């Protein structure tokens, strides 16, 4: 991201619009919106250098609630619109707001291709495992067997796991956050903003109306620290209320161990490497599921690769340096021409 | 020179035909450019199969290139050919019926063996008799393959490369037949093969030998002279295809408006050459995103437009269908966008390499909701430049998507183009917000033209939220208020309607006091104009009203059409423009002449139609 770092100190308020936020009371999207506005302020990019692009769905209403250049587009196409915005003007800080239906069903093709190209946009993927705006149908991330209005006998579909898709599309950045976990949410979103390339942040959000408690197993405050692990680059993978549980490799698999038991010390615990090009271990971490393993939040992958928008600019500069054609009249002069 | 006689012709049609790999497109292009440099009017049309390389020598693999030369104004690549070059029996079979009576057929005798005749599906060993080719047709048999092999004997080239040069032998023969000095053709070859001296020398040798072969034939055949055209306005010319002219029109608009050009595109026949041309122009700062699909092509362009670029997307019929919802977004968000549809035969995949005008109603109405957009059409390869420029100007100045319809015929065909300068093109002035207008809303607009103000991201003080939801007329906030929706629907319609104030009036070509008014639109202009002129020369009173602006229509449309007693709408579809005119022009009976065969009109069929209508 080639944004102008200004000296002005922004506050979250500078990024709030005058529009009334219309999500349902208790919706997980509020927390992410607040975290985003806080991060935008911390980032120091002016509201007018910020573009927020969305598709269709509950979460895609977000651009209306931020003070910036916002564009609420059509279902599934946010990634392609955001690509156009970023390529046209790489100086803008571009955010794409999307949901599990918008991003992974109707917009799946655009999602994998923006990730593959590594366009420098920050994608907040609000995953509540349900279609909320159309009032409760299963989505591509709904757990198999789940009963919804369109699956009255339970879904028979296998769900997508967003991390797996991101890695499969050669993604350079993947983070996960939980709506109620404010502090870590901001850290993840800030890291996404600072990453050059397509940053995918899976936001686990609750839909109080149609899928209440989808992430409830994680969200309960008393047990959360035993069920969730915050991954931080260069730090040992330790979690738990007592901070005495850790992750180790067991053959090709991960296992939870307790420090101090069976002779295990902190030195035996895996240290997180988010910048490793190879995705094998990052994939394992991203796909951890309870109750045997904790669910990972934080920045799971953050590697550097050339961004698409920068490559487009660089190629133009390279050709321009060599070409004699600078203006339309120069172009006309290249024609095979004759007098009549 | 031992020429028995030469014949002066006002115009002549030559068709080169062979396998897809025989180099017929190159031969035809060289011959037409050569003739243009010598002062002829030219018009060309390539006709190739959708198969890249069908089995050699089969009907499915025949590729053609037709050139029409004239010493006076010509408008089309011509109907039937005066001269056919047939590289094999399949090419002969496909084209035999379109050779004029008394025309000339040059054919490669080496490719007329039994096995070649079998591949083309001939049942006897005399294809000329089998096809019923008239005795009046003059045949020039030439062993093109073996003559080329002899010509390149000792050059050390492999046989495949040698045989690939036989198109140059035929070009040499044609140059002799039309009394063309070959120096200029050699010059073209130098440009093309300059970096490969071996190939250059080989091609020049074969070309020269082909010419001399004609010279030494002592055939009792007349060669032709097509004099310089004196009707062409003086100036510097090139020959350009419609797709290239379209791309350059966008570039000119980008330069004139001072806006970066962005193309979001997905490959589709016959529109892809526009993307190829723009991808070349990184030196002009053009950004091309080859998107993952048609939808991403247009939506990335809409993103670029939102960000302040001159944004365009190009496609053909099926792609336009996929882009429908996104065009609606551009209508609703009131963003400038140029959508180019190089029409081909449909529906569905249809006839991908053939021409039709069957997307008109899709362009006009193929969206959900009340969704007015500007629709316009180019009529010749060269004027694709002008209309791509005007499409950009209208989009930028009126904050609307503009659909520009061209077609496979003018997109792939070429015509003479008088080279423009940037200075002579009209200015482009978008309705930007300016300092001091910070209270402007996303829906704030010029109350006269209804054009909303454009605020570009990155500009301090003009942040806003746009989108596909209905907005309040005054505040720009999302709104479902019934009265407001009506007002916004009416406003968007009025904005488009108002554009007619900026369009040139409809012009009548031909006889002012006509008994018959012919109406056409888009790429059929050449054929319609030729037929109308020819009819008038024969003493009929007939006129042409040809449309380039379709929505909105030129403001004098009703008044002009109502002047005529008999009106016929000619189009390459089943009557789409006629239907549209019936709903816009009262009290006129619109007759129709329609053809949906994937081919352009012929001047002859049009004249026959007009003669019948005048009876």
Boltz contact constraints between the chains, C-beta under 6 A:
constraints:
  - contact:
      token1: [A, 47]
      token2: [B, 463]
      max_distance: 6.0
  - contact:
      token1: [A, 48]
      token2: [B, 460]
      max_distance: 6.0
  - contact:
      token1: [A, 48]
      token2: [B, 463]
      max_distance: 6.0
  - contact:
      token1: [A, 49]
      token2: [B, 458]
      max_distance: 6.0
  - contact:
      token1: [A, 51]
      token2: [B, 457]
      max_distance: 6.0
  - contact:
      token1: [A, 63]
      token2: [B, 465]
      max_distance: 6.0
  - contact:
      token1: [A, 64]
      token2: [B, 465]
      max_distance: 6.0
  - contact:
      token1: [A, 67]
      token2: [B, 463]
      max_distance: 6.0
  - contact:
      token1: [A, 68]
      token2: [B, 463]
      max_distance: 6.0
  - contact:
      token1: [A, 69]
      token2: [B, 457]
      max_distance: 6.0
  - contact:
      token1: [A, 69]
      token2: [B, 463]
      max_distance: 6.0
  - contact:
      token1: [A, 70]
      token2: [B, 465]
      max_distance: 6.0
  - contact:
      token1: [A, 71]
      token2: [B, 306]
      max_distance: 6.0
  - contact:
      token1: [A, 71]
      token2: [B, 466]
      max_distance: 6.0
  - contact:
      token1: [A, 72]
      token2: [B, 467]
      max_distance: 6.0
  - contact:
      token1: [A, 74]
      token2: [B, 325]
      max_distance: 6.0
  - contact:
      token1: [A, 74]
      token2: [B, 329]
      max_distance: 6.0
  - contact:
      token1: [A, 74]
      token2: [B, 468]
      max_distance: 6.0
  - contact:
      token1: [A, 77]
      token2: [B, 299]
      max_distance: 6.0
  - contact:
      token1: [A, 80]
      token2: [B, 296]
      max_distance: 6.0
  - contact:
      token1: [A, 80]
      token2: [B, 299]
      max_distance: 6.0
  - contact:
      token1: [A, 80]
      token2: [B, 300]
      max_distance: 6.0
  - contact:
      token1: [A, 81]
      token2: [B, 299]
      max_distance: 6.0
  - contact:
      token1: [A, 81]
      token2: [B, 302]
      max_distance: 6.0
  - contact:
      token1: [A, 81]
      token2: [B, 303]
      max_distance: 6.0
  - contact:
      token1: [A, 83]
      token2: [B, 300]
      max_distance: 6.0
  - contact:
      token1: [A, 84]
      token2: [B, 300]
      max_distance: 6.0
  - contact:
      token1: [A, 84]
      token2: [B, 303]
      max_distance: 6.0
  - contact:
      token1: [A, 84]
      token2: [B, 304]
      max_distance: 6.0
  - contact:
      token1: [A, 85]
      token2: [B, 303]
      max_distance: 6.0
  - contact:
      token1: [A, 85]
      token2: [B, 306]
      max_distance: 6.0
  - contact:
      token1: [A, 85]
      token2: [B, 307]
      max_distance: 6.0
  - contact:
      token1: [A, 87]
      token2: [B, 287]
      max_distance: 6.0
  - contact:
      token1: [A, 88]
      token2: [B, 262]
      max_distance: 6.0
  - contact:
      token1: [A, 88]
      token2: [B, 304]
      max_distance: 6.0
  - contact:
      token1: [A, 88]
      token2: [B, 307]
      max_distance: 6.0
  - contact:
      token1: [A, 88]
      token2: [B, 309]
      max_distance: 6.0
  - contact:
      token1: [A, 89]
      token2: [B, 307]
      max_distance: 6.0
  - contact:
      token1: [A, 92]
      token2: [B, 457]
      max_distance: 6.0
  - contact:
      token1: [A, 109]
      token2: [B, 292]
      max_distance: 6.0
  - contact:
      token1: [A, 110]
      token2: [B, 296]
      max_distance: 6.0
  - contact:
      token1: [A, 113]
      token2: [B, 292]
      max_distance: 6.0
  - contact:
      token1: [A, 312]
      token2: [B, 287]
      max_distance: 6.0
  - contact:
      token1: [A, 316]
      token2: [B, 282]
      max_distance: 6.0
  - contact:
      token1: [A, 316]
      token2: [B, 285]
      max_distance: 6.0
  - contact:
      token1: [A, 319]
      token2: [B, 282]
      max_distance: 6.0
  - contact:
      token1: [A, 319]
      token2: [B, 283]
      max_distance: 6.0
  - contact:
      token1: [A, 320]
      token2: [B, 283]
      max_distance: 6.0
  - contact:
      token1: [A, 323]
      token2: [B, 283]
      max_distance: 6.0
  - contact:
      token1: [A, 325]
      token2: [B, 283]
      max_distance: 6.0
  - contact:
      token1: [A, 328]
      token2: [B, 252]
      max_distance: 6.0
  - contact:
      token1: [A, 328]
      token2: [B, 255]
      max_distance: 6.0
  - contact:
      token1: [A, 328]
      token2: [B, 422]
      max_distance: 6.0
  - contact:
      token1: [A, 329]
      token2: [B, 421]
      max_distance: 6.0
  - contact:
      token1: [A, 329]
      token2: [B, 422]
      max_distance: 6.0
  - contact:
      token1: [A, 332]
      token2: [B, 419]
      max_distance: 6.0
  - contact:
      token1: [A, 335]
      token2: [B, 238]
      max_distance: 6.0
  - contact:
      token1: [A, 336]
      token2: [B, 238]
      max_distance: 6.0
  - contact:
      token1: [A, 337]
      token2: [B, 236]
      max_distance: 6.0
  - contact:
      token1: [A, 337]
      token2: [B, 238]
      max_distance: 6.0
  - contact:
      token1: [A, 338]
      token2: [B, 37]
      max_distance: 6.0
  - contact:
      token1: [A, 338]
      token2: [B, 237]
      max_distance: 6.0
  - contact:
      token1: [A, 339]
      token2: [B, 236]
      max_distance: 6.0
  - contact:
      token1: [A, 340]
      token2: [B, 39]
      max_distance: 6.0
  - contact:
      token1: [A, 340]
      token2: [B, 232]
      max_distance: 6.0
  - contact:
      token1: [A, 340]
      token2: [B, 237]
      max_distance: 6.0
